[in-house]
Amino acid sequence: MGIVEDSQTGRLIFNIMSSFAEFERDMIVERTQEGKAIARQNPDFREGRPNVYSKKQIKHALELKETMSYKQVEEMTGISKSTLIRAKKKLEAAAV
């Protein structure tokens, strides 16, 4: 299309293209919401990313953390330090 001129015709074309883009965005959002509503009817539906590590693996790593450093636990289990810190905070929050 090239550079949009600062004229009536250029602004008209820009407004038309912007309207089509907004319409398409609204259609995408509507279809996404419909798909989520259908998926929520499934009793096994869980929204968001799936967990990489099971609760058992996290629990084991936190037990190891009591006697070892984060780096040692990370090397043994493959679970990153940030994941262990997040799990530890979540466990402490649940205990309170």
N, C-alpha and C positions, 0 to 999 in steps of 0.2 A: 504494500500500500504506500510505502514511502513516508515522508514527513507530512504530518497533518498541518496544513496551513492555518494561519490565524485569520480565517475568513468565515463567512457564514456557511459555506459549503463544507469546509474542513470541520467546523464545529458540529454540523449536522451529521456528518459521517462518523465522527468520534462519538457522538451521543447515541447513534444507532448501534454502533459496535459495543458500546458500554452497556446498552440495554440488553443486547443479546447475551453478553457475558454474564450479566446479573441474572437473567432468566435461566441460563444453563446452570449457574451455581445453585439457584433455588431448586431446580429439578434434581440435581445431585443430592442435595440435603434431604429433599423429600423422599427420594428412593432409598437413601441410607436409613432414614428413620423407619420407613416401612419394613425394610429388611431386618432391622434390629427388633422391631415389634414382633415379627414372625419368629425370629430366633428365640426371643424371650419366652415363647410358649413351650419350648422344649425344657423339661425339668432339669436337664443336665447342663443348661446354658450357663456359661460364666463369661462375663464381659471383661475385656482387658487381655493383657499378655499372659500366657500360661507361665507358671513357675518353672524355673529351670531345675531347682533342687527340691527334693521332697522334704517334708517336715522332719522326717527321721534323719536325713543327711545333715540338715541345719542343726538339729539337736545334738547330734554326734560331734559336729564341729565346735559347737559352743561348749560342750563338755571337755573337749581337748583344749579349748582356749583357757580353761581354768588353770592348767599346768604349763601351757606353752604360750609363745608369743603369736601375734597375728600372722607374722611371716611364716613361722613354722607350720601353723594350722593351714595356711593357704597352700603351702607346698605339699602337705600331706593329702588334703582333700580336694584341692583345685577350686575351692570357693574363695572368691576375692575378699580382700579386707573390708571393702565398702559394704559388701553383702553381709558379712559377719557383724559389722557394726550396726547396720540397719536391723538385722534380726535380733541382736542383743537389746537394742532400744525398744523394739516391738515387744519383746519378752518382758522387759522391765515395766513397760507401760501397762501390759496386761496384768502384771502382778499387783499393781497399785490399785 
